[in-house]
Amino acid sequence: MSAAYPTPVAPWPASRVRTPSGNTAETMVLIALVLQIIGGVLVIFGITWVFGFSIVRPFRYAWIVLTAAATVGVLVILFLYFAYTLSYRRIQRGEYAEAQTPTLVIGILSLFFGLIPGIFYLIGYAKLDSAAREQQGPPPTYGAPAAVAQVACTGCGRVYPLGAYAFCPACGRKMGP
């Protein structure tokens, strides 16, 4: 780039740090979403089949079956939308702490509607906790560690803490200056 427009150091807005646990959580949530999409497609296929069956062979309570099937189909689509936007998209952006609660709630609800996707969501939730801690970095240290004075042996050159030995344990010479 030119001198007037230097190359930015970091993308704007600054992106969050991606962690290995975050990548694992993203994979687990993606697997759960794919399994739920497969289940949702099967439910919507069932709704279409019921609708087609009620048109070909009308029966007295077909409207109740169609209403219940359509309601279930709409709920499946809404559930997938919220799982994608509240959990998966946040994980992709590196917002691990913000994605923890929605992932846990979606995981618990998924246990009732499909056991395997719920398990993947809960594994993803556990990995999100690790990812949030990794993202914060190591705990802060308060003050620098005290420097330990050292002395080298004049015979062999090995270094030991000052005052630890009167004679070198390796060669037996007197320690000190």
Secondary structure by P-SEA (a helix, b strand, c coil): cccccccccccccccccccaaaaaaaaaaaaaaaaaaaaaaaaaaaaaaaaaaaaaccccaaaaaaaaaaaaaaaaaaaaaaaaaacaaaaaacccccaaaaaaaaaaaaaaacaaaaaaaaaaaaaaaaaaaaaaccccccccccbbbbbbbcccccccccccccccccccccccc
